[in-house]
Amino acid sequence: MSWTGVVLAGGRSQRFGGVDKTRLPLGGRTLLQRAVDALAPISTSCLVVGGGPVAGATSVPDQYPGAGPLGGVLTALEAIDTSHALILAVDLPFISGSLLRDVQRAGADAAAAVVVLLPDGRLALCLSVRRACAPAVREMWSRGARRVRDLENLVPCRRVPAEARTAADALWNINDPLTYARALELAEHDCPAC
C-alpha cells in the first residue's frame, strides 16, 4: 500500500477577483506550499492538480477544469501510480497531521473512499480514494457528478467525523478575502522562520 498526497489547486478563485489563491502568503509560505508540506510526511510523493510548480511536488493540469472538485479527484486518480490518493484542498492551510493520518488509516482499511464529515453535515475537501476506483469515479463524472459528496457512492465509503473544534481549527477554509484576513491573524505566530 502506497500513498500519493494530492493537492487540489485548480479553482478559479472567483471570490478573490481572479487572484491566484494558491500563491497567497500565510505564515511564511504560500497556501500551496503549506498543503504540500502537510501531505509530504505521510505520502510517498505529492501531486498538485491544477496549480503551478511548487517545491516537493509534481504538477499536472486539471483535465476537467471549472466543473467542481470531482474533476480534480479524477485527474489525480488517473495520474498517480500509488494505490491510494490522500487528497486535500489548497485552501485548508491549518490542516493537522493527525486528521490526515486518521483519513489515511481509515482508507488503508479496505475503504474505497474516506470523507471527513463536518458537524453541520457538509464534507471537508480532505479525503482518500483508492486508485482502483478511477473507473467508478469516471462513470460518476460521465453521469454529471461534480461534488465530493458523490464519492460517498463508492462502496465501501467511510466517514471520519470532525469534532466542532477540529472543524474550527484544522479545517479552517479560505474562501474569500475576509476568511483570508482571519487566517492571517490565526497564522501570526506560524512562520517557521520566526
C-alpha positions in Angstrom: 0.0 0.0 0.0 1.4 3.4 -1.0 0.0 6.9 -0.9 0.3 10.0 -3.1 -0.5 13.2 -1.4 -2.7 15.3 -3.8 -3.4 19.0 -3.5 -6.5 20.2 -5.5 -5.5 23.7 -6.6 -7.5 24.2 -9.8 -10.2 26.5 -8.6 -10.8 29.8 -10.4 -10.6 32.0 -7.2 -13.6 33.9 -8.3 -14.3 35.3 -4.8 -10.7 36.7 -4.9 -11.3 38.6 -8.1 -9.2 36.2 -10.1 -6.1 36.4 -7.8 -4.4 33.1 -7.7 -5.3 31.9 -4.2 -2.7 29.2 -4.3 0.1 31.8 -4.2 -1.3 33.8 -1.2 1.3 34.0 1.6 0.4 32.7 5.0 2.9 32.3 7.8 5.9 32.5 5.6 4.7 30.0 2.9 2.1 30.1 0.2 -1.2 28.2 0.6 0.1 25.7 -2.0 3.4 25.1 -0.2 1.5 24.7 3.1 -0.7 22.0 1.6 2.3 20.1 0.1 4.2 20.4 3.4 1.2 18.9 5.3 1.0 15.9 2.9 4.7 15.2 2.4 5.5 13.4 5.7 2.8 10.8 5.2 3.0 10.3 1.4 5.3 8.6 -1.0 5.1 11.5 -3.4 3.0 14.7 -3.8 1.0 15.8 -6.8 -0.7 19.2 -7.4 -3.7 19.2 -9.7 -4.4 22.5 -11.5 -1.8 24.6 -9.7 1.7 25.8 -10.7 5.0 24.4 -9.7 5.9 24.1 -6.0 8.9 22.6 -4.2 8.3 18.9 -3.2 5.5 18.1 -5.7 4.8 17.4 -9.3 2.1 19.5 -11.0 -0.4 18.3 -13.6 -3.2 20.3 -15.3 -6.8 19.7 -14.2 -8.2 17.5 -17.0 -11.7 18.6 -16.1 -11.3 22.3 -15.2 -14.1 24.6 -14.0 -16.5 21.8 -13.1 -16.1 21.1 -9.4 -13.7 19.1 -7.2 -14.6 15.7 -8.6 -12.8 16.5 -11.8 -9.7 17.2 -9.8 -10.1 13.9 -7.9 -10.5 12.1 -11.2 -7.4 13.8 -12.7 -5.4 12.7 -9.7 -6.6 9.1 -9.8 -5.7 8.9 -13.5 -2.2 10.5 -12.8 -0.9 8.6 -9.8 0.9 5.3 -9.7 0.4 4.5 -6.0 -2.5 2.5 -4.6 -4.2 5.4 -2.8 -4.6 9.2 -3.1 -4.7 11.3 0.1 -6.5 14.4 -1.2 -6.5 17.9 0.3 -7.9 21.3 -1.0 -5.3 24.0 -1.2 -7.4 26.3 0.9 -7.2 24.3 4.2 -4.0 25.9 5.5 -4.3 24.7 9.1 -4.9 21.0 8.4 -3.5 18.8 11.1 -1.2 15.9 10.5 -3.3 13.9 13.0 -6.5 14.4 10.9 -4.7 13.5 7.7 -3.4 10.3 9.4 -6.9 9.5 10.6 -8.2 9.7 7.0 -5.2 7.7 5.8 -5.8 4.9 8.4 -9.4 4.7 7.5 -8.5 4.5 3.8 -6.0 1.7 4.5 -8.7 -0.4 6.0 -10.3 -1.6 2.7 -12.4 1.6 2.2 -12.8 2.7 -1.4 -13.1 6.3 -0.2 -12.9 8.1 3.1 -14.5 11.5 3.6 -14.4 14.0 6.5 -17.8 14.9 7.8 -18.2 18.3 9.4 -20.5 18.8 12.4 -23.1 20.6 10.2 -23.3 17.6 7.7 -21.1 19.1 5.0 -18.0 17.3 3.8 -14.5 18.8 4.0 -12.3 18.6 0.9 -10.0 16.3 2.7 -10.3 12.6 1.7 -8.7 9.4 0.5 -9.6 7.4 -2.6 -8.2 4.1 -3.9 -6.7 4.5 -7.4 -8.6 1.3 -8.4 -11.8 3.5 -8.1 -10.8 5.6 -11.1 -13.3 3.8 -13.5 -16.2 4.2 -11.0 -15.3 7.9 -10.5 -15.1 8.4 -14.3 -18.5 6.8 -14.6 -19.9 9.2 -12.0 -18.4 12.1 -13.8 -19.9 11.0 -17.1 -23.3 10.9 -15.4 -22.9 14.5 -14.3 -21.5 14.1 -10.7 -19.3 17.0 -9.7 -19.3 17.1 -5.9 -17.1 15.4 -3.3 -20.4 14.2 -1.7 -20.8 12.0 -4.8 -17.8 9.9 -3.7 -19.9 8.6 -0.8 -21.5 6.3 -3.5 -18.2 4.4 -3.7 -18.5 1.2 -1.7 -17.4 1.0 1.0 -17.1 4.6 1.9 -16.1 5.5 5.4 -16.7 8.8 7.2 -14.3 10.4 9.6 -16.3 12.7 11.8 -14.7 16.1 12.6 -15.4 17.5 16.0 -16.5 21.1 16.2 -13.1 22.2 17.4 -11.3 20.4 14.6 -13.7 22.0 12.1 -13.0 25.4 13.5 -9.2 24.9 13.6 -7.8 22.3 11.3 -10.5 22.6 8.7 -10.5 26.5 8.5 -11.3 27.2 4.9 -10.0 30.2 3.0 -13.0 31.1 0.7 -12.7 34.9 0.2 -10.7 37.9 1.3 -12.5 38.0 4.7 -11.6 34.4 5.6 -8.0 35.0 4.3 -7.7 38.1 6.6 -8.8 35.9 9.5 -6.3 33.2 8.6 -3.5 35.8 8.6 -4.5 36.6 12.2 -4.5 33.0 13.1 -1.2 32.3 11.5 0.6 35.3 13.1 2.9 33.0 15.0 3.0 30.2 12.5 6.1 31.4 10.4 8.8 28.7 10.5 11.4 31.4 10.2 10.2 33.3 13.3 
